[in-house]
Amino acid sequence: MQRLELSQPDYGTARKKLGIYLIGLLICTILTLMAFEIAQHPHFSRGLNLLFIYMAAFAQFLVQVICFLRLTTETEQGVNNILSFIFTIVILITIIAGSWWIMWSLNYYMIG
């Protein structure tokens, strides 16, 4: 008689562990407080302060993707998840950049 194994479906995400959620929460809190401090008490030029804030926001985005969405390359489904995530980002950037270009062109040709 053959034994049937019930396996968990592969969603391409890493194992759920409380520690990774706590690490993500701690890092995101630190990055948020750092950006808040820079916004409240600017120590550098405006451009450098904005650069620090944007870098903190991008770092927080990466931490949230890795820690909370748990995107990994451990399985084939995980690689597919990452590729579809990257494709979504490329499409969003294309739509936003195209819209900005159209609005700039309309402004330029309407005023000129």
C-alpha positions, 0 to 999 in steps of 0.5 A, spaced: 500 500 500 502 506 498 502 512 503 500 519 500 504 525 503 500 531 504 505 537 502 504 544 503 503 548 497 509 552 495 508 559 494 515 561 494 516 565 501 520 563 506 518 560 513 514 564 517 519 566 524 517 571 529 524 573 529 524 576 522 518 580 523 521 583 530 528 584 526 524 588 520 519 591 525 526 594 529 529 596 523 523 599 520 522 603 526 529 606 526 529 608 519 523 612 520 525 615 526 532 617 523 528 620 517 523 624 522 529 626 525 532 629 519 526 632 517 525 635 524 532 638 525 536 638 518 543 638 519 545 639 512 543 642 506 536 641 503 539 636 497 543 632 502 537 632 507 532 629 502 537 624 499 538 621 506 530 621 507 529 618 500 535 613 502 532 611 508 525 610 505 528 606 499 532 602 505 525 601 509 522 598 502 527 593 501 526 591 509 519 590 508 519 586 502 524 581 505 522 581 512 514 582 511 513 579 504 518 574 505 521 574 498 526 569 497 530 565 491 530 559 495 525 555 490 523 556 483 516 559 485 520 564 489 524 566 483 518 567 479 515 571 485 521 576 485 521 576 477 513 578 477 515 583 483 521 586 478 516 587 472 511 590 476 516 595 479 518 596 471 511 597 469 509 602 475 516 606 473 514 607 466 507 609 467 509 614 472 515 617 468 510 617 462 505 621 465 510 626 468 513 627 461 506 628 458 505 633 463 511 637 462 510 637 455 503 639 455 506 645 460 511 647 456 507 647 449 501 651 453 506 656 456 511 657 450 
